[in-house]
């Protein structure tokens, strides 16, 4: 897991995850959300629908964006404030999706604007949007790693004093 703080981010920073979306992924998502629309789970009915086959839930793709935001760009400790979305093309079973975030604006008050996109294996944009997120202001993972180490009483007291000063 990566953790970039507000002050470490710059316009143009980006990261992504890739995943092939399987039938199992779709059924697990349907089970968690309760969205069993025939668009996603009934091949016979879907054949006479708009797309002529089942499609992946659009919000499953948004979950891949959330994966990037929370694990790598900006990363651990980031809070979502808002997200806009445009679904441009359908995602089909067994498509390999590249979900990407890119810093497009460093905003005041600790906010960052991201472009959020999902591409399929052919390079077509399936989802496009923007998110405003609040990255952490200080590294938490480093602090957690330090706290996991065996420390003697002197080191523990010194670390506690340092953390107390940082917290204000």
N, C-alpha and C positions, 0 to 999 in steps of 0.2 A: 504494500500500500504506500502511495506517495502522498506527501503533505506539503503543499506550497502555501505560504502565507500571502496575505494581501500585498505586502511590500515586495515580495519576490516575483510577482507576476508582471508580465509585460504584454503589450499588444502583439499578437502573432503567435503566442504560445499555444500549442495544441497537443492533443493526444487522442487516442482512439482505442476501441476494442473491436474485435471481429468475432462473429459467431454465426454458424450455420443453424438456421431455425428449423427444427424438426417437428414432426407431427406430435411427438411426445411433449415438446415445449408448449405447443398450442393447447393440448389437452390439460397440461398442468396449469397453465395460465387461466384457462376456462374454469378449472376447478377452484382455483384460489379466488377468482373474481366473481364467479357465477355467470359469466357471459358465455352462454352456450348457443349463441346465434347460429343459425344454419349456415351463415356465411363462412363460419370457421370450422364447424364440426360435422356438417352433413353434405357429403360429396354429391349425392344424388340431387338434392335440392339446389345445391350451389351450381350444378351444371346448367341449370336453366336461369340462373341469376346473371347479373351484370358482368361478372368476371369469368364465368363459365367453369369455374373451379373454386375450391376453398381458398381463402386468403388468411393470412396471419393477422391477429388483432393489432391494430395500429398502436395501441397503448403498450403492447409488449415491446415494440421498438423504442418507445419512450423510456421503458425500463433500462434498455441498453445505454441510452444517454445518461440516465441516472447513475449507472455503473461507472461511466467515465467521470462524471462530476464528483462522485463520492470516493472514488478509488485512485484517480490519477490526475485529473485536470479540472479544477484545482486540487482535489484530493480530500484526504481524510479531514473531517471536521467542517467541511463546507456545508452551508445551509442554503437550500433553495428559497428564493424570495418570489420569483415568478417565472413562467415559461409560456411562450407563444409557440404554436405549432401550425404547420400546413402539411397535410398529407397529399403528396403530389402523385404518387403511383402506388399500386398495391404491392405488398410483400407476399410472395408465394412460399408454400412449404418447400424446404430445402434450399432456399435462397441463403447465400452467405452475406451477412450484413456487416458493414463497417460503420459503427456509430462513433461520431467525432465531435469534440468540442474545441472551439478556438476562441481565445480572448480577443474581443474586438473593441473593448473600451474599458479603461480603468476609471471607475466612477468615484465620486466623493462618498464619504461616510462608510468606507470599507466595502463598497459594492464593486462587482465586476460584471460586465455584460459579455456573454458568450454567444457565439453562433453555434447552433446545435443541428447536426445533419446526420442522416442515415443514407448510405449508399448500398446498392446491391452489387453482386459480383460483376455486373456489366458496367458499373460506374454510373448508373442512373440514380439520381437523387429521389428517394422515396419520401423522405420527411425533411422539412427545413423549418427552422425556428430560431428563437433567441431566448436566452435565459438570463435572469439577473440572479446572481448568487453572492453569498457572503462567505468568503474564505476565512480561515482562522487568522487571527492577528499575531499569534505566536505559535511556535511548534509545540504540539502536545505529545506527538509520538516519541520524540527524543526524551521528553520528561518521563514518559511512561517507561521507556527502556531503562533509564537511569534508576527509576524506582524499583524495577524488577531485580536489580542487582543486589547482592548481599553487601550491606553497608554496616560499618561499626557505628556506635552511638555518635561519635564526633562527626562522621560523614553525614549521618542522617540529620543531625541538627544543622549543619552547614547547608545542606540541600534544602531543608525546610525554610531556613532564613532567606535563601536565594529565591525560592518560589514565592514566599510571602512578599518580598520586595517587588517581584515582577507583577504579582496580582494587584499591587497597589495598596 
